[in-house]
Amino acid sequence: MDILLAADDGYALPMAVAIDSLMRHLDSHTRPKIHILTSPFSEMKRSRFDRVLGRWASRADFNWMEIDGSSLTDLPVSKHVTHAAYFRLLMADFLSESVNKLLYLDSDTLILSNIEALFSLELTGSPLIAANDVLFPTLGSVLKCAELGVSPKLPYFNSGVLLLDLDFWRKEKVKDRAFEYLREHRKSVVFWDQDALNFVYAGSWTSLDPTWNWMTSIEPVSFLPDSEIKPQLLDIEAAGMKPKLLHFVGKRKPWNLAQMHPEVFRYLSGVIRSGWFEEDELDLLFPSALPRG
């Protein structure tokens, strides 16, 4: 089971917490290979990150892949989105040709269930499985479809959780086509590499159960714009079904305590359990009532 996360130094802590939460919900007999694609971390963050991974060294294989992002500096960014958003587009350049099925996870996620159930989904007949974006449900809500020659009614996916056929990625030159899109349409890019991937995969991907990419901006569901996915979300909410993976989309993040994210206490519990902080630091930073270990 090959899993990839990609981030820069600014997302070192959330990526470590995501990996720790993933490992905590795996069966003990499952040994994933977790690929980490990143630019260099500071010495302090690398030390803390390695401490988190060290807790799972007997149950997972970690592949650290350090990237030179100089080829990405001409791509559009914002105050809260860095060039690290494009790292994953380079993944096939770093992974072995033997890796033909890959699960990509954003670093601002918290896994609440056994991820093997997601990885085991069949990709037969589809090069990609992803969750519909709940705030921007169609290509027409984001892309300039007339200019691009694609139907505005086609669904638009969130790229935070992707189950990928890498043979298709390589054969169809997804990376090159995505970068071409980003450079040719840089003035109209809204959601970075997500826009580019939606253009490349337009009409050729399969929808994922939204509980596997539960975007924390979607509560309550009744406030969301009408879309094909909204009735399914309402059914999930009415049935009291629990998310299998939380995705902290948008600028507001639970590790930024001043922002008072609604999931802040659940997330802090994950930070504490991960081992990112030493015990003496925890005594100073967090209430003893929050679970540890």
C-alpha positions in Angstrom: 0.0 0.0 0.0 1.7 3.1 -1.3 0.7 6.5 0.2 2.1 9.9 -0.6 2.0 13.2 1.3 3.7 16.4 0.1 4.4 19.6 1.9 7.1 22.1 2.9 8.5 23.2 6.2 5.3 25.2 7.0 3.2 22.0 7.1 5.7 19.8 8.9 3.6 19.5 12.0 0.2 18.8 10.3 1.9 16.2 8.0 3.3 14.4 11.0 -0.1 14.4 12.7 -1.7 13.1 9.5 0.7 10.2 9.3 0.4 9.4 13.0 -3.4 9.4 12.7 -3.2 7.1 9.6 -1.0 4.6 11.4 -3.1 4.5 14.6 -6.1 3.3 12.6 -4.3 0.6 10.5 -4.5 -3.1 11.5 -1.2 -4.2 13.1 -0.5 -6.6 10.2 -0.7 -3.9 7.6 2.7 -2.4 6.6 2.3 0.7 4.3 5.0 2.4 2.4 4.6 6.1 3.1 6.3 8.5 0.6 7.1 12.0 1.9 7.8 14.6 -0.8 9.1 17.8 0.6 11.5 20.7 0.4 14.2 20.8 3.2 12.8 21.1 6.8 14.5 23.2 9.4 16.7 21.2 11.8 14.2 21.5 14.6 11.2 20.4 12.6 13.0 17.5 11.0 14.0 16.3 14.4 10.4 16.4 15.7 9.2 14.9 12.4 11.6 12.0 12.7 10.5 11.4 16.3 6.9 11.0 15.2 7.9 8.6 12.4 10.3 6.7 14.7 7.3 5.6 16.8 6.0 3.7 13.7 9.3 2.5 12.2 8.5 -1.1 13.1 5.2 -1.0 11.2 5.8 1.2 8.2 8.4 1.9 5.6 9.1 5.6 5.1 10.5 7.0 1.9 11.9 10.6 2.3 12.1 12.4 -1.0 13.6 15.9 -1.0 12.6 18.2 -3.8 14.2 21.2 -5.5 11.3 23.5 -6.1 13.1 25.9 -8.4 11.2 24.7 -11.4 7.9 25.8 -9.8 8.7 29.4 -8.9 6.9 30.8 -11.9 3.6 29.2 -10.9 0.8 31.3 -9.1 0.7 31.3 -5.3 -1.0 33.3 -2.6 -0.5 34.5 0.9 -1.5 31.2 2.4 -0.6 28.8 -0.5 3.1 28.3 -1.4 4.7 26.5 -4.3 4.5 23.3 -2.2 1.0 23.0 -3.5 2.6 21.8 -6.7 4.9 19.2 -5.3 2.6 16.3 -5.8 2.5 17.0 -9.6 6.1 15.8 -9.5 5.4 12.6 -7.7 5.9 10.2 -10.6 9.4 11.6 -11.1 10.4 10.4 -7.6 8.5 7.1 -7.3 9.6 3.8 -8.7 7.9 2.6 -11.9 6.7 -0.4 -9.9 4.3 1.9 -8.0 1.1 1.8 -10.2 -1.5 2.5 -7.6 -1.1 5.4 -5.1 -3.1 7.1 -2.4 -2.4 10.8 -2.1 -3.4 12.7 1.1 -3.2 16.4 1.8 -1.3 17.2 5.0 -4.2 19.1 6.5 -6.1 15.9 7.1 -6.9 13.7 10.1 -7.6 10.1 9.5 -10.3 8.5 11.7 -10.7 5.1 10.1 -8.6 2.3 8.6 -7.3 3.8 5.3 -6.8 0.4 3.8 -10.5 0.3 3.0 -10.0 3.4 0.8 -6.8 2.0 -0.8 -8.5 -1.3 -1.7 -11.1 0.4 -3.9 -10.9 -0.8 -7.5 -9.6 1.6 -10.1 -10.7 -0.6 -13.0 -12.1 1.6 -15.7 -11.2 4.8 -13.9 -7.8 6.5 -13.6 -8.8 8.5 -10.5 -11.1 8.3 -7.5 -11.8 11.6 -5.7 -14.5 13.3 -3.7 -16.7 15.9 -5.3 -15.9 19.4 -4.0 -18.9 20.5 -2.0 -18.5 24.2 -2.3 -17.6 24.3 -6.0 -19.5 21.2 -7.4 -19.0 21.8 -11.1 -16.2 22.8 -13.5 -18.3 25.8 -14.4 -18.1 27.1 -10.8 -14.3 27.4 -11.1 -12.9 27.0 -14.6 -13.5 29.1 -17.7 -15.1 26.2 -19.5 -16.0 27.9 -22.8 -12.3 28.9 -23.3 -11.1 25.4 -22.3 -13.7 23.5 -24.4 -15.1 21.4 -21.5 -18.7 21.2 -20.3 -19.4 23.5 -17.3 -21.8 20.8 -16.0 -19.1 18.2 -15.4 -18.3 17.7 -11.7 -15.3 19.3 -10.0 -13.3 17.3 -7.4 -11.4 18.2 -4.3 -7.8 17.1 -4.7 -7.0 16.5 -1.0 -7.6 12.8 -1.2 -6.8 11.0 -4.5 -6.6 7.4 -5.3 -4.5 7.3 -8.5 -3.7 5.0 -11.3 0.0 6.0 -11.8 0.3 4.0 -15.1 -2.4 6.3 -16.5 -0.6 9.3 -15.0 2.6 8.4 -16.7 1.1 7.3 -20.1 -1.2 10.3 -20.4 1.5 12.8 -19.2 -0.7 14.2 -16.5 2.2 16.2 -15.0 3.1 17.9 -18.2 -0.5 18.7 -19.1 -1.2 20.1 -15.6 1.9 22.4 -15.7 0.9 23.5 -19.3 -2.5 24.4 -18.0 -1.2 26.3 -15.0 1.2 28.4 -17.1 -1.2 29.1 -20.0 -4.1 30.0 -17.7 -2.2 31.4 -14.7 -4.4 34.5 -14.5 -7.6 32.5 -14.1 -6.2 29.9 -11.7 -8.4 29.7 -8.5 -7.4 26.6 -6.7 -3.9 26.0 -7.9 -3.0 22.4 -9.0 -6.5 21.3 -8.2 -7.8 23.4 -11.1 -5.2 21.8 -13.4 -6.0 18.3 -12.3 -9.7 18.8 -12.8 -9.1 20.0 -16.3 -6.9 17.0 -17.2 -9.3 14.5 -15.6 -12.5 16.2 -16.7 -15.3 13.6 -17.1 -12.9 10.7 -16.5 -12.9 10.2 -12.7 -15.0 8.3 -10.2 -16.7 9.9 -7.2 -15.5 8.9 -3.7 -17.7 8.4 -0.7 -17.6 11.9 0.9 -16.9 10.5 4.4 -13.4 9.7 3.1 -12.8 13.4 2.4 -15.1 15.2 4.9 -14.4 18.9 4.3 -14.8 20.7 7.6 -16.4 23.7 5.8 -19.5 21.7 5.0 -21.3 21.8 8.3 -24.2 22.3 8.3 -24.8 20.7 5.0 -28.1 22.6 4.5 -26.0 25.8 3.9 -24.2 24.4 0.9 -25.1 25.3 -2.7 -27.4 22.9 -4.5 -25.6 20.2 -6.4 -25.8 16.5 -7.3 -23.8 15.6 -4.2 -25.8 17.6 -1.7 -28.6 15.0 -1.2 -26.0 12.4 -0.4 -24.4 14.7 2.2 -27.8 15.4 3.7 -28.5 11.7 4.0 -25.1 11.2 5.7 -25.8 14.0 8.1 -29.3 12.7 8.9 -28.1 9.2 9.5 -25.4 10.4 11.9 -22.7 8.8 9.9 -19.2 9.6 11.1 -16.4 11.0 8.8 -13.6 8.5 8.1 -11.2 11.4 7.3 -11.4 15.1 8.2 -10.0 17.6 5.7 -9.4 21.1 7.0 -10.0 23.0 3.8 -9.6 26.7 3.5 -7.4 29.3 5.4 -8.7 28.4 8.9 -6.7 25.5 10.4 -7.0 23.8 13.7 -3.3 24.0 14.6 -3.6 27.8 14.5 -5.2 28.2 17.9 -6.1 31.9 17.5 -8.4 30.9 14.6 -10.6 28.8 17.0 -11.4 26.1 14.5 -14.4 23.9 15.5 -12.2 20.8 15.5 -9.4 22.4 17.5 -9.7 20.1 20.5 -9.9 16.9 18.5 -6.9 18.1 16.5 -4.9 19.0 19.6 -5.4 15.5 20.9 -3.9 14.2 17.7 -0.9 16.6 18.0 -0.3 15.4 21.6 -0.6 11.7 20.8 1.7 12.1 17.8 4.8 12.7 19.9 5.7 16.0 18.2 6.1 17.6 21.6 8.2 16.2 24.5 6.4 15.4 27.7 7.8 18.5 29.5 6.6 20.7 26.7 3.2 19.2 26.9 3.0 20.0 30.6 3.5 23.7 29.7 1.4 23.9 26.5 -1.6 21.7 27.0 -4.1 20.8 29.7 -3.4 17.4 31.2 -7.1 16.4 30.5 -6.3 16.0 26.8 -5.3 12.3 26.0 -1.6 11.5 25.4 0.2 8.5 24.0 
